[in-house]
Amino acid sequence: MRQLVIDTESDGLVDEATQFHCIVAKDISTKGRYEFYGDETVVGHHGSITCGVDYAFTPGDVLPIGHNLIGHDIPLVEKLT
């Protein structure tokens, strides 16, 4: 199971948000940093927001770690995907 430190950025808090700006995940084991953006022209881009959701929030495959996962990131993923 991958342990990922995850953060999302959007155009507002969960109640107001309509789109993601980015999802960033850092793998604890490999130290790899993965950045997923809605704008594919961003340098360091590893894929679309959909790829980021699949990578960082796959149930059973990922142990997510984050500052406000329960109050913001997970509800945002549930709302916008």
Phi and psi in radians as a Rosetta constraint file:
Dihedral C 1 N 2 CA 2 C 2 CIRCULARHARMONIC -1.348 0.35
Dihedral N 2 CA 2 C 2 N 3 CIRCULARHARMONIC 2.392 0.35
Dihedral C 2 N 3 CA 3 C 3 CIRCULARHARMONIC -1.806 0.35
Dihedral N 3 CA 3 C 3 N 4 CIRCULARHARMONIC 2.021 0.35
Dihedral C 3 N 4 CA 4 C 4 CIRCULARHARMONIC -2.113 0.35
Dihedral N 4 CA 4 C 4 N 5 CIRCULARHARMONIC 2.281 0.35
Dihedral C 4 N 5 CA 5 C 5 CIRCULARHARMONIC -1.502 0.35
Dihedral N 5 CA 5 C 5 N 6 CIRCULARHARMONIC 2.126 0.35
Dihedral C 5 N 6 CA 6 C 6 CIRCULARHARMONIC -2.150 0.35
Dihedral N 6 CA 6 C 6 N 7 CIRCULARHARMONIC 2.495 0.35
Dihedral C 6 N 7 CA 7 C 7 CIRCULARHARMONIC -2.504 0.35
Dihedral N 7 CA 7 C 7 N 8 CIRCULARHARMONIC 2.514 0.35
Dihedral C 7 N 8 CA 8 C 8 CIRCULARHARMONIC -2.108 0.35
Dihedral N 8 CA 8 C 8 N 9 CIRCULARHARMONIC 2.660 0.35
Dihedral C 8 N 9 CA 9 C 9 CIRCULARHARMONIC -2.255 0.35
Dihedral N 9 CA 9 C 9 N 10 CIRCULARHARMONIC 2.445 0.35
Dihedral C 9 N 10 CA 10 C 10 CIRCULARHARMONIC -2.471 0.35
Dihedral N 10 CA 10 C 10 N 11 CIRCULARHARMONIC -3.101 0.35
Dihedral C 10 N 11 CA 11 C 11 CIRCULARHARMONIC -1.495 0.35
Dihedral N 11 CA 11 C 11 N 12 CIRCULARHARMONIC 0.230 0.35
Dihedral C 11 N 12 CA 12 C 12 CIRCULARHARMONIC 3.023 0.35
Dihedral N 12 CA 12 C 12 N 13 CIRCULARHARMONIC 3.087 0.35
Dihedral C 12 N 13 CA 13 C 13 CIRCULARHARMONIC -1.242 0.35
Dihedral N 13 CA 13 C 13 N 14 CIRCULARHARMONIC 2.990 0.35
Dihedral C 13 N 14 CA 14 C 14 CIRCULARHARMONIC -0.875 0.35
Dihedral N 14 CA 14 C 14 N 15 CIRCULARHARMONIC -0.823 0.35
Dihedral C 14 N 15 CA 15 C 15 CIRCULARHARMONIC -1.116 0.35
Dihedral N 15 CA 15 C 15 N 16 CIRCULARHARMONIC -0.562 0.35
Dihedral C 15 N 16 CA 16 C 16 CIRCULARHARMONIC -1.774 0.35
Dihedral N 16 CA 16 C 16 N 17 CIRCULARHARMONIC -0.279 0.35
Dihedral C 16 N 17 CA 17 C 17 CIRCULARHARMONIC -1.113 0.35
Dihedral N 17 CA 17 C 17 N 18 CIRCULARHARMONIC 2.445 0.35
Dihedral C 17 N 18 CA 18 C 18 CIRCULARHARMONIC -2.148 0.35
Dihedral N 18 CA 18 C 18 N 19 CIRCULARHARMONIC -0.238 0.35
Dihedral C 18 N 19 CA 19 C 19 CIRCULARHARMONIC -2.770 0.35
Dihedral N 19 CA 19 C 19 N 20 CIRCULARHARMONIC 2.672 0.35
Dihedral C 19 N 20 CA 20 C 20 CIRCULARHARMONIC -1.416 0.35
Dihedral N 20 CA 20 C 20 N 21 CIRCULARHARMONIC 2.563 0.35
Dihedral C 20 N 21 CA 21 C 21 CIRCULARHARMONIC -1.654 0.35
Dihedral N 21 CA 21 C 21 N 22 CIRCULARHARMONIC -0.760 0.35
Dihedral C 21 N 22 CA 22 C 22 CIRCULARHARMONIC -2.854 0.35
Dihedral N 22 CA 22 C 22 N 23 CIRCULARHARMONIC 2.821 0.35
Dihedral C 22 N 23 CA 23 C 23 CIRCULARHARMONIC -2.242 0.35
Dihedral N 23 CA 23 C 23 N 24 CIRCULARHARMONIC 2.258 0.35
Dihedral C 23 N 24 CA 24 C 24 CIRCULARHARMONIC -2.160 0.35
Dihedral N 24 CA 24 C 24 N 25 CIRCULARHARMONIC 2.360 0.35
Dihedral C 24 N 25 CA 25 C 25 CIRCULARHARMONIC -2.355 0.35
Dihedral N 25 CA 25 C 25 N 26 CIRCULARHARMONIC 2.416 0.35
Dihedral C 25 N 26 CA 26 C 26 CIRCULARHARMONIC -2.095 0.35
Dihedral N 26 CA 26 C 26 N 27 CIRCULARHARMONIC 2.175 0.35
Dihedral C 26 N 27 CA 27 C 27 CIRCULARHARMONIC -1.387 0.35
Dihedral N 27 CA 27 C 27 N 28 CIRCULARHARMONIC 2.122 0.35
Dihedral C 27 N 28 CA 28 C 28 CIRCULARHARMONIC -1.080 0.35
Dihedral N 28 CA 28 C 28 N 29 CIRCULARHARMONIC -0.701 0.35
Dihedral C 28 N 29 CA 29 C 29 CIRCULARHARMONIC -1.289 0.35
Dihedral N 29 CA 29 C 29 N 30 CIRCULARHARMONIC -0.840 0.35
Dihedral C 29 N 30 CA 30 C 30 CIRCULARHARMONIC -1.608 0.35
Dihedral N 30 CA 30 C 30 N 31 CIRCULARHARMONIC -0.245 0.35
Dihedral C 30 N 31 CA 31 C 31 CIRCULARHARMONIC 1.172 0.35
Dihedral N 31 CA 31 C 31 N 32 CIRCULARHARMONIC 0.163 0.35
Dihedral C 31 N 32 CA 32 C 32 CIRCULARHARMONIC -1.219 0.35
Dihedral N 32 CA 32 C 32 N 33 CIRCULARHARMONIC 2.478 0.35
Dihedral C 32 N 33 CA 33 C 33 CIRCULARHARMONIC -2.005 0.35
Dihedral N 33 CA 33 C 33 N 34 CIRCULARHARMONIC 2.271 0.35
Dihedral C 33 N 34 CA 34 C 34 CIRCULARHARMONIC -2.176 0.35
Dihedral N 34 CA 34 C 34 N 35 CIRCULARHARMONIC 2.229 0.35
Dihedral C 34 N 35 CA 35 C 35 CIRCULARHARMONIC -2.125 0.35
Dihedral N 35 CA 35 C 35 N 36 CIRCULARHARMONIC 2.258 0.35
Dihedral C 35 N 36 CA 36 C 36 CIRCULARHARMONIC -2.169 0.35
Dihedral N 36 CA 36 C 36 N 37 CIRCULARHARMONIC 2.205 0.35
Dihedral C 36 N 37 CA 37 C 37 CIRCULARHARMONIC -2.192 0.35
Dihedral N 37 CA 37 C 37 N 38 CIRCULARHARMONIC 2.671 0.35
Dihedral C 37 N 38 CA 38 C 38 CIRCULARHARMONIC -1.255 0.35
Dihedral N 38 CA 38 C 38 N 39 CIRCULARHARMONIC -0.459 0.35
Dihedral C 38 N 39 CA 39 C 39 CIRCULARHARMONIC -1.765 0.35
Dihedral N 39 CA 39 C 39 N 40 CIRCULARHARMONIC 1.853 0.35
Dihedral C 39 N 40 CA 40 C 40 CIRCULARHARMONIC -1.253 0.35
Dihedral N 40 CA 40 C 40 N 41 CIRCULARHARMONIC -0.058 0.35
Dihedral C 40 N 41 CA 41 C 41 CIRCULARHARMONIC -1.515 0.35
Dihedral N 41 CA 41 C 41 N 42 CIRCULARHARMONIC -0.089 0.35
Dihedral C 41 N 42 CA 42 C 42 CIRCULARHARMONIC -1.203 0.35
Dihedral N 42 CA 42 C 42 N 43 CIRCULARHARMONIC 2.315 0.35
Dihedral C 42 N 43 CA 43 C 43 CIRCULARHARMONIC -1.133 0.35
Dihedral N 43 CA 43 C 43 N 44 CIRCULARHARMONIC 2.427 0.35
Dihedral C 43 N 44 CA 44 C 44 CIRCULARHARMONIC 1.540 0.35
Dihedral N 44 CA 44 C 44 N 45 CIRCULARHARMONIC 0.161 0.35
Dihedral C 44 N 45 CA 45 C 45 CIRCULARHARMONIC -1.201 0.35
Dihedral N 45 CA 45 C 45 N 46 CIRCULARHARMONIC 2.263 0.35
Dihedral C 45 N 46 CA 46 C 46 CIRCULARHARMONIC -1.906 0.35
Dihedral N 46 CA 46 C 46 N 47 CIRCULARHARMONIC 0.036 0.35
Dihedral C 46 N 47 CA 47 C 47 CIRCULARHARMONIC 2.599 0.35
Dihedral N 47 CA 47 C 47 N 48 CIRCULARHARMONIC -3.116 0.35
Dihedral C 47 N 48 CA 48 C 48 CIRCULARHARMONIC -1.338 0.35
Dihedral N 48 CA 48 C 48 N 49 CIRCULARHARMONIC 2.999 0.35
Dihedral C 48 N 49 CA 49 C 49 CIRCULARHARMONIC -1.034 0.35
Dihedral N 49 CA 49 C 49 N 50 CIRCULARHARMONIC -0.701 0.35
Dihedral C 49 N 50 CA 50 C 50 CIRCULARHARMONIC -1.045 0.35
Dihedral N 50 CA 50 C 50 N 51 CIRCULARHARMONIC -0.746 0.35
Dihedral C 50 N 51 CA 51 C 51 CIRCULARHARMONIC -1.077 0.35
Dihedral N 51 CA 51 C 51 N 52 CIRCULARHARMONIC -0.703 0.35
Dihedral C 51 N 52 CA 52 C 52 CIRCULARHARMONIC -1.117 0.35
Dihedral N 52 CA 52 C 52 N 53 CIRCULARHARMONIC -0.728 0.35
Dihedral C 52 N 53 CA 53 C 53 CIRCULARHARMONIC -1.104 0.35
Dihedral N 53 CA 53 C 53 N 54 CIRCULARHARMONIC -0.791 0.35
Dihedral C 53 N 54 CA 54 C 54 CIRCULARHARMONIC -1.072 0.35
Dihedral N 54 CA 54 C 54 N 55 CIRCULARHARMONIC -0.722 0.35
Dihedral C 54 N 55 CA 55 C 55 CIRCULARHARMONIC -1.246 0.35
Dihedral N 55 CA 55 C 55 N 56 CIRCULARHARMONIC -0.786 0.35
Dihedral C 55 N 56 CA 56 C 56 CIRCULARHARMONIC -1.650 0.35
Dihedral N 56 CA 56 C 56 N 57 CIRCULARHARMONIC -0.332 0.35
Dihedral C 56 N 57 CA 57 C 57 CIRCULARHARMONIC -2.209 0.35
Dihedral N 57 CA 57 C 57 N 58 CIRCULARHARMONIC 0.520 0.35
Dihedral C 57 N 58 CA 58 C 58 CIRCULARHARMONIC -1.360 0.35
Dihedral N 58 CA 58 C 58 N 59 CIRCULARHARMONIC 1.980 0.35
Dihedral C 58 N 59 CA 59 C 59 CIRCULARHARMONIC -1.030 0.35
Dihedral N 59 CA 59 C 59 N 60 CIRCULARHARMONIC 2.373 0.35
Dihedral C 59 N 60 CA 60 C 60 CIRCULARHARMONIC 1.485 0.35
Dihedral N 60 CA 60 C 60 N 61 CIRCULARHARMONIC -0.312 0.35
Dihedral C 60 N 61 CA 61 C 61 CIRCULARHARMONIC -1.841 0.35
Dihedral N 61 CA 61 C 61 N 62 CIRCULARHARMONIC -0.343 0.35
Dihedral C 61 N 62 CA 62 C 62 CIRCULARHARMONIC -2.269 0.35
Dihedral N 62 CA 62 C 62 N 63 CIRCULARHARMONIC 2.364 0.35
Dihedral C 62 N 63 CA 63 C 63 CIRCULARHARMONIC -1.765 0.35
Dihedral N 63 CA 63 C 63 N 64 CIRCULARHARMONIC 1.760 0.35
Dihedral C 63 N 64 CA 64 C 64 CIRCULARHARMONIC -1.354 0.35
Dihedral N 64 CA 64 C 64 N 65 CIRCULARHARMONIC 2.449 0.35
Dihedral C 64 N 65 CA 65 C 65 CIRCULARHARMONIC -2.249 0.35
Dihedral N 65 CA 65 C 65 N 66 CIRCULARHARMONIC 2.330 0.35
Dihedral C 65 N 66 CA 66 C 66 CIRCULARHARMONIC -3.035 0.35
Dihedral N 66 CA 66 C 66 N 67 CIRCULARHARMONIC 2.899 0.35
Dihedral C 66 N 67 CA 67 C 67 CIRCULARHARMONIC -1.143 0.35
Dihedral N 67 CA 67 C 67 N 68 CIRCULARHARMONIC -0.822 0.35
Dihedral C 67 N 68 CA 68 C 68 CIRCULARHARMONIC -2.416 0.35
Dihedral N 68 CA 68 C 68 N 69 CIRCULARHARMONIC 0.825 0.35
Dihedral C 68 N 69 CA 69 C 69 CIRCULARHARMONIC -1.043 0.35
Dihedral N 69 CA 69 C 69 N 70 CIRCULARHARMONIC -0.817 0.35
Dihedral C 69 N 70 CA 70 C 70 CIRCULARHARMONIC -1.235 0.35
Dihedral N 70 CA 70 C 70 N 71 CIRCULARHARMONIC -0.673 0.35
Dihedral C 70 N 71 CA 71 C 71 CIRCULARHARMONIC -1.526 0.35
Dihedral N 71 CA 71 C 71 N 72 CIRCULARHARMONIC -0.355 0.35
Dihedral C 71 N 72 CA 72 C 72 CIRCULARHARMONIC -2.333 0.35
Dihedral N 72 CA 72 C 72 N 73 CIRCULARHARMONIC -1.073 0.35
Dihedral C 72 N 73 CA 73 C 73 CIRCULARHARMONIC -1.093 0.35
Dihedral N 73 CA 73 C 73 N 74 CIRCULARHARMONIC -0.886 0.35
Dihedral C 73 N 74 CA 74 C 74 CIRCULARHARMONIC -1.156 0.35
Dihedral N 74 CA 74 C 74 N 75 CIRCULARHARMONIC -0.801 0.35
Dihedral C 74 N 75 CA 75 C 75 CIRCULARHARMONIC -1.056 0.35
Dihedral N 75 CA 75 C 75 N 76 CIRCULARHARMONIC -0.577 0.35
Dihedral C 75 N 76 CA 76 C 76 CIRCULARHARMONIC -1.162 0.35
Dihedral N 76 CA 76 C 76 N 77 CIRCULARHARMONIC -0.776 0.35
Dihedral C 76 N 77 CA 77 C 77 CIRCULARHARMONIC -1.060 0.35
Dihedral N 77 CA 77 C 77 N 78 CIRCULARHARMONIC -0.773 0.35
Dihedral C 77 N 78 CA 78 C 78 CIRCULARHARMONIC -1.102 0.35
Dihedral N 78 CA 78 C 78 N 79 CIRCULARHARMONIC -0.648 0.35
Dihedral C 78 N 79 CA 79 C 79 CIRCULARHARMONIC -1.278 0.35
Dihedral N 79 CA 79 C 79 N 80 CIRCULARHARMONIC -0.764 0.35
Dihedral C 79 N 80 CA 80 C 80 CIRCULARHARMONIC -1.678 0.35
Dihedral N 80 CA 80 C 80 N 81 CIRCULARHARMONIC -0.035 0.35
